[in-house]
């Protein structure tokens, strides 16, 4: 998908404060049974088609409304992902503004994950 420059500027601004993790790092965390929250911020239809193991669905449109019910502890390690890493970066920035201290975005999103696992 071709994104507008204005949208990409928003994403780049978010990435000034949002750390990114690679799909390989997320795979390692999952394989090590590391305790963290893995959240898919894509649309429900995308989540229904395929997702990462153990992912919870909180789409970009509702994550700020429901996050405190799902993850009340703002110290919890959270990794967000979307299709390509842009929506997750924007969502992570909003969670930071809400006081979440350990939130990251998965670089490359689900497309990078799918490419890695085949």
Backbone as ProteinMPNN parsed JSONL, in Angstrom:
{"seq_chain_A": "XXXXXXXXXXXXXXXXXXXXXXXXXXXXXXXXXXXXXXXXXXXXXXXXXXXXXXXXXXXXXXXXXXXXXXXXXXXXXXXXXXXXXXXXXXXXXXXXXXXXXXXXXXXXXXXXXXXXXX", "coords_chain_A": {"N_chain_A": [[0.839, -1.18, 0.0], [0.538, 2.177, -0.828], [1.53, 4.879, 1.038], [0.612, 8.175, 2.166], [2.683, 11.105, 2.3], [2.185, 12.699, 4.532], [1.048, 10.892, 6.349], [3.214, 9.125, 6.685], [4.999, 10.904, 7.84], [3.781, 11.233, 10.344], [4.145, 8.651, 11.353], [6.965, 8.496, 11.424], [7.466, 10.466, 13.316], [6.299, 9.246, 15.564], [8.039, 7.097, 15.852], [10.24, 8.29, 16.954], [10.03, 8.118, 19.664], [9.059, 5.602, 20.155], [10.263, 2.433, 20.644], [11.464, -0.067, 18.37], [11.093, -3.553, 17.699], [12.469, -6.443, 16.182], [11.098, -8.964, 13.957], [12.429, -11.312, 14.376], [13.358, -10.998, 17.002], [10.907, -11.002, 18.372], [10.017, -13.587, 17.768], [12.0, -15.05, 19.106], [11.411, -14.295, 21.768], [8.859, -15.436, 22.037], [9.472, -18.173, 21.671], [11.076, -18.583, 23.87], [9.251, -18.477, 25.847], [8.856, -16.087, 27.124], [7.445, -13.701, 29.287], [5.191, -11.483, 28.107], [2.973, -9.044, 26.646], [1.402, -9.519, 23.614], [0.105, -7.761, 21.078], [-2.203, -7.433, 18.494], [-2.935, -4.947, 16.325], [-4.33, -4.704, 14.018], [-7.16, -4.653, 11.707], [-10.219, -6.391, 12.525], [-10.917, -8.271, 10.557], [-8.449, -8.81, 9.347], [-7.057, -9.946, 11.483], [-8.622, -12.23, 11.887], [-7.98, -13.738, 9.651], [-5.256, -14.475, 9.873], [-2.62, -14.645, 12.312], [-0.098, -13.811, 14.79], [1.282, -16.271, 17.039], [-0.349, -16.543, 20.176], [-1.26, -13.937, 20.201], [-3.233, -11.102, 21.118], [-6.198, -9.479, 20.17], [-6.622, -6.108, 19.652], [-7.83, -3.703, 18.012], [-6.568, -0.842, 16.2], [-8.476, 1.127, 16.283], [-9.789, 0.816, 18.721], [-7.998, 0.361, 20.765], [-7.035, 2.255, 22.653], [-9.289, 2.65, 24.17], [-9.82, 0.188, 25.379], [-7.446, -0.847, 26.471], [-6.645, -0.486, 29.196], [-8.363, -2.139, 30.551], [-7.635, -4.63, 29.611], [-4.852, -4.74, 30.0], [-3.972, -3.734, 32.829], [-1.678, -3.082, 34.31], [0.724, -0.762, 33.927], [3.399, -1.141, 33.616], [3.853, -3.43, 32.264], [5.429, -5.398, 29.77], [4.895, -4.752, 26.428], [4.257, -5.672, 23.12], [3.367, -4.422, 20.086], [1.797, -5.097, 16.948], [1.103, -4.696, 13.439], [0.048, -4.654, 10.047], [2.308, -3.743, 8.595], [3.914, -2.29, 10.319], [3.415, 0.386, 10.75], [0.843, 1.326, 11.759], [1.02, 0.111, 14.234], [3.144, 1.475, 15.4], [2.044, 4.038, 15.687], [-0.08, 3.45, 17.431], [1.377, 2.519, 19.631], [2.676, 4.854, 20.418], [0.496, 6.323, 21.371], [-0.216, 4.717, 23.553], [2.03, 5.108, 25.134], [1.625, 7.804, 25.759], [-0.519, 7.449, 27.402], [0.648, 6.476, 29.622], [1.9, 3.988, 29.61], [4.838, 2.19, 30.039], [6.59, 0.388, 28.814], [6.37, -0.251, 25.986], [6.449, -1.452, 22.678], [6.959, -1.508, 19.095], [6.515, -3.838, 16.484], [8.776, -4.105, 13.999], [8.166, -3.976, 10.565], [5.917, -5.528, 10.786], [3.113, -7.844, 10.413], [3.507, -8.752, 7.804], [6.297, -8.952, 7.571], [6.724, -10.922, 9.488], [5.334, -13.114, 8.33], [6.864, -13.451, 6.035], [9.237, -14.282, 7.186], [8.627, -16.695, 8.544], [7.606, -18.161, 6.534]], "CA_chain_A": [[0.0, 0.0, 0.0], [1.27, 3.441, -0.91], [1.07, 5.807, 2.074], [0.892, 9.579, 1.902], [3.811, 11.667, 3.043], [1.695, 13.173, 5.831], [0.925, 9.716, 7.206], [4.562, 8.65, 7.002], [5.567, 11.87, 8.79], [3.245, 10.867, 11.659], [4.815, 7.423, 11.78], [8.351, 8.827, 11.764], [7.411, 11.188, 14.584], [6.044, 8.247, 16.612], [9.232, 6.262, 16.036], [11.242, 9.015, 17.743], [9.895, 7.703, 21.064], [8.631, 4.202, 20.228], [11.283, 1.479, 20.208], [11.013, -1.15, 17.509], [11.725, -4.855, 17.824], [12.4, -7.184, 14.923], [10.312, -10.197, 14.015], [13.297, -12.334, 14.966], [13.333, -10.807, 18.455], [9.599, -11.457, 18.86], [10.044, -15.05, 17.664], [12.838, -15.524, 20.216], [10.65, -14.109, 23.007], [7.801, -16.45, 22.066], [10.087, -19.492, 21.85], [11.61, -18.645, 25.237], [8.1, -18.347, 26.744], [9.034, -14.827, 27.855], [6.139, -13.122, 29.618], [4.91, -10.156, 27.573], [1.694, -8.959, 25.94], [1.534, -9.374, 22.171], [-1.185, -7.213, 20.658], [-2.432, -7.213, 17.075], [-3.767, -3.744, 16.196], [-4.961, -4.684, 12.703], [-8.613, -4.781, 11.692], [-10.698, -7.708, 12.92], [-10.865, -9.179, 9.407], [-7.051, -9.207, 9.176], [-6.751, -10.841, 12.604], [-9.34, -13.486, 11.668], [-7.321, -14.492, 8.582], [-3.998, -15.032, 10.368], [-2.042, -13.836, 13.384], [1.023, -14.396, 15.511], [0.876, -17.109, 18.176], [-0.641, -15.926, 21.477], [-1.617, -12.523, 20.06], [-4.547, -10.608, 21.525], [-6.641, -8.477, 19.2], [-7.161, -4.799, 20.052], [-7.571, -2.913, 16.805], [-6.135, 0.545, 16.361], [-9.641, 1.957, 16.574], [-10.317, 0.651, 20.083], [-6.969, -0.001, 21.742], [-6.958, 3.226, 23.753], [-10.491, 2.493, 24.992], [-9.845, -1.09, 26.101], [-6.145, -1.31, 26.95], [-6.53, -0.526, 30.654], [-9.112, -3.313, 31.016], [-6.891, -5.824, 29.211], [-3.522, -4.677, 30.628], [-4.026, -2.627, 33.794], [-0.341, -2.749, 34.811], [1.38, 0.055, 32.91], [4.802, -1.56, 33.519], [3.883, -4.659, 31.468], [6.074, -5.339, 28.462], [3.892, -4.882, 25.373], [4.703, -5.571, 21.733], [2.251, -4.234, 19.159], [2.101, -5.279, 15.533], [0.034, -4.485, 12.462], [0.427, -5.268, 8.781], [3.64, -3.363, 8.145], [4.664, -1.606, 11.361], [3.065, 1.801, 10.873], [-0.268, 1.496, 12.709], [1.476, -0.295, 15.569], [3.962, 2.573, 15.938], [1.13, 5.103, 16.112], [-0.785, 2.961, 18.624], [2.341, 2.482, 20.739], [2.878, 6.227, 20.87], [-0.662, 6.689, 22.188], [-0.115, 4.011, 24.836], [3.036, 5.843, 25.913], [0.966, 9.012, 26.267], [-1.433, 7.003, 28.458], [1.437, 6.087, 30.781], [2.539, 2.681, 29.471], [6.278, 2.456, 30.088], [7.411, -0.612, 28.138], [5.62, -0.621, 24.787], [7.282, -1.471, 21.471], [6.3, -1.822, 17.831], [7.268, -4.827, 15.721], [9.193, -3.555, 12.712], [7.774, -4.785, 9.417], [4.592, -6.062, 11.041], [2.762, -9.216, 10.081], [4.103, -9.128, 6.523], [7.67, -9.39, 7.841], [6.609, -12.199, 10.198], [4.951, -14.124, 7.353], [8.018, -13.672, 5.156], [10.254, -15.001, 7.943], [8.214, -18.062, 8.882], [7.274, -18.851, 5.287]], "C_chain_A": [[0.885, 1.245, 0.0], [0.693, 4.42, 0.116], [1.415, 7.238, 1.682], [2.078, 10.043, 2.733], [3.386, 12.139, 4.424], [1.57, 12.018, 6.822], [2.307, 9.221, 7.63], [5.289, 9.604, 7.944], [5.081, 11.58, 10.207], [3.959, 9.636, 12.215], [6.248, 7.724, 12.212], [8.432, 9.598, 13.075], [7.193, 10.213, 15.745], [7.296, 7.442, 16.902], [10.383, 6.987, 16.728], [11.204, 8.578, 19.203], [9.533, 6.23, 21.217], [9.767, 3.293, 19.761], [10.665, 0.403, 19.319], [11.776, -2.426, 17.858], [11.556, -5.569, 16.489], [11.509, -8.41, 15.082], [11.139, -11.323, 14.631], [13.318, -12.228, 16.481], [12.012, -11.286, 19.047], [9.53, -12.983, 18.824], [10.855, -15.643, 18.812], [12.104, -15.402, 21.551], [9.571, -15.176, 23.142], [8.382, -17.837, 22.338], [10.646, -19.684, 23.249], [10.506, -18.581, 26.294], [8.243, -17.134, 27.664], [7.653, -14.21, 28.095], [6.055, -11.689, 29.087], [3.556, -10.202, 26.88], [1.968, -8.689, 24.465], [0.17, -8.971, 21.632], [-1.182, -6.916, 19.171], [-3.391, -6.032, 16.944], [-4.427, -3.632, 14.819], [-6.477, -4.762, 12.834], [-9.008, -6.216, 12.037], [-10.625, -8.715, 11.772], [-9.438, -9.662, 9.142], [-6.656, -10.226, 10.24], [-7.382, -12.208, 12.392], [-8.649, -14.353, 10.616], [-6.051, -15.18, 9.075], [-3.411, -14.089, 11.402], [-0.838, -14.54, 13.982], [0.504, -15.257, 16.658], [0.708, -16.268, 19.449], [-1.017, -14.448, 21.393], [-3.048, -12.273, 20.522], [-4.934, -9.523, 20.536], [-7.231, -7.252, 19.899], [-6.869, -3.862, 18.885], [-7.236, -1.464, 17.142], [-7.295, 1.45, 16.727], [-10.153, 1.876, 17.991], [-9.254, 0.457, 21.157], [-6.919, 0.971, 22.92], [-8.157, 3.108, 24.692], [-10.38, 1.273, 25.902], [-8.538, -1.507, 26.761], [-6.067, -1.431, 28.473], [-7.34, -1.664, 31.267], [-8.313, -4.583, 30.747], [-5.534, -5.887, 29.911], [-3.513, -3.496, 31.608], [-2.653, -2.171, 34.295], [0.439, -2.022, 33.714], [2.882, -0.213, 32.8], [4.956, -2.811, 32.642], [4.606, -4.437, 30.15], [5.024, -5.655, 27.398], [4.576, -4.751, 24.02], [3.454, -5.49, 20.869], [2.713, -4.559, 17.75], [0.86, -5.029, 14.696], [0.477, -5.164, 11.173], [1.86, -4.985, 8.386], [4.472, -2.599, 9.155], [4.31, -0.145, 11.562], [1.954, 2.042, 11.891], [0.166, 1.12, 14.117], [2.344, 0.789, 16.202], [3.073, 3.702, 16.454], [0.367, 4.694, 17.376], [0.134, 2.948, 19.833], [2.59, 3.879, 21.293], [1.711, 6.672, 21.751], [-0.632, 5.977, 23.536], [0.941, 4.656, 25.721], [2.418, 7.092, 26.531], [-0.005, 8.683, 27.399], [-0.685, 6.483, 29.676], [2.066, 4.709, 30.709], [4.029, 2.88, 29.245], [7.12, 1.551, 29.197], [6.694, -1.145, 26.902], [6.506, -0.455, 23.552], [6.419, -1.79, 20.26], [7.168, -2.825, 17.078], [7.513, -4.301, 14.311], [8.805, -4.514, 11.582], [6.433, -5.468, 9.561], [4.382, -7.505, 10.612], [3.37, -9.656, 8.754], [5.544, -9.611, 6.709], [7.67, -10.73, 8.562], [6.318, -13.321, 9.197], [6.097, -14.462, 6.415], [9.093, -14.495, 5.867], [9.869, -16.457, 8.169], [7.799, -18.86, 7.644], [5.858, -19.129, 5.202]], "O_chain_A": [[1.859, 1.332, 0.748], [-0.492, 4.75, 0.067], [2.383, 7.483, 0.962], [2.421, 9.433, 3.745], [4.141, 11.998, 5.386], [1.94, 12.148, 7.989], [2.534, 8.933, 8.805], [6.105, 9.17, 8.756], [5.854, 11.664, 11.161], [4.326, 9.588, 13.389], [6.691, 7.252, 13.258], [9.363, 9.403, 13.857], [7.83, 10.342, 16.791], [7.589, 7.135, 18.058], [11.395, 6.367, 17.056], [12.213, 8.653, 19.905], [9.685, 5.668, 22.302], [10.188, 3.373, 18.607], [9.509, 0.016, 19.491], [12.94, -2.387, 18.256], [10.598, -5.315, 15.758], [11.207, -8.836, 16.197], [10.602, -12.185, 15.326], [13.297, -13.244, 17.176], [11.999, -11.91, 20.108], [9.03, -13.599, 19.765], [10.442, -16.629, 19.421], [12.17, -16.313, 22.376], [9.383, -15.751, 24.214], [7.84, -18.589, 23.147], [10.69, -20.802, 23.76], [10.786, -18.626, 27.492], [7.814, -17.152, 28.818], [6.803, -14.206, 27.205], [6.76, -10.798, 29.561], [3.051, -11.28, 26.564], [2.678, -7.746, 24.116], [-0.796, -9.73, 21.714], [-0.29, -6.244, 18.652], [-4.532, -6.106, 17.4], [-5.011, -2.601, 14.488], [-7.01, -4.917, 13.933], [-8.218, -7.143, 11.859], [-10.307, -9.884, 11.992], [-9.243, -10.813, 8.751], [-6.01, -11.232, 9.947], [-6.761, -13.232, 12.678], [-8.727, -15.58, 10.684], [-5.797, -16.336, 8.735], [-3.667, -12.885, 11.377], [-0.592, -15.715, 13.713], [-0.58, -15.009, 17.187], [1.526, -15.398, 19.746], [-1.084, -13.775, 22.422], [-3.94, -13.103, 20.346], [-4.088, -8.736, 20.112], [-8.209, -7.352, 20.639], [-5.779, -3.296, 18.792], [-7.572, -0.949, 18.209], [-7.102, 2.449, 17.42], [-10.878, 2.766, 18.435], [-9.581, 0.395, 22.342], [-6.774, 0.545, 24.065], [-8.054, 3.43, 25.876], [-10.796, 1.317, 27.06], [-8.535, -2.452, 27.55], [-5.48, -2.385, 28.984], [-7.043, -2.11, 32.375], [-8.314, -5.505, 31.562], [-5.111, -6.952, 30.361], [-3.095, -2.394, 31.255], [-2.481, -1.008, 34.661], [0.772, -2.616, 32.689], [3.565, 0.411, 31.988], [6.078, -3.201, 32.317], [4.419, -3.413, 29.492], [4.353, -6.685, 27.456], [5.371, -3.838, 23.799], [2.595, -6.37, 20.912], [3.869, -4.33, 17.395], [-0.271, -5.134, 15.171], [1.209, -6.153, 11.215], [2.559, -5.872, 7.898], [5.63, -2.285, 8.88], [4.853, 0.501, 12.458], [2.105, 2.872, 12.788], [-0.27, 1.738, 15.089], [2.285, 0.999, 17.414], [3.318, 4.255, 17.526], [0.192, 5.505, 18.285], [-0.275, 3.32, 20.932], [2.701, 4.058, 22.506], [1.922, 7.33, 22.77], [-0.986, 6.57, 24.555], [0.761, 4.741, 26.936], [2.664, 7.398, 27.698], [-0.283, 9.526, 28.251], [-1.308, 6.089, 30.662], [2.714, 4.291, 31.669], [4.437, 3.644, 28.37], [8.249, 1.904, 28.856], [6.442, -2.344, 26.789], [7.212, 0.542, 23.402], [5.296, -2.277, 20.387], [8.391, -2.694, 17.033], [6.58, -4.084, 13.538], [9.086, -5.711, 11.645], [5.865, -5.938, 8.575], [5.329, -8.279, 10.468], [3.714, -10.827, 8.598], [5.961, -10.578, 6.07], [8.514, -11.583, 8.288], [6.981, -14.358, 9.217], [6.282, -15.62, 6.043], [9.777, -15.304, 5.241], [10.697, -17.352, 8.003], [7.658, -20.082, 7.701], [5.4, -19.707, 4.217]]}, "name": "protein", "num_of_chains": 1, "seq": "XXXXXXXXXXXXXXXXXXXXXXXXXXXXXXXXXXXXXXXXXXXXXXXXXXXXXXXXXXXXXXXXXXXXXXXXXXXXXXXXXXXXXXXXXXXXXXXXXXXXXXXXXXXXXXXXXXXXXX"}
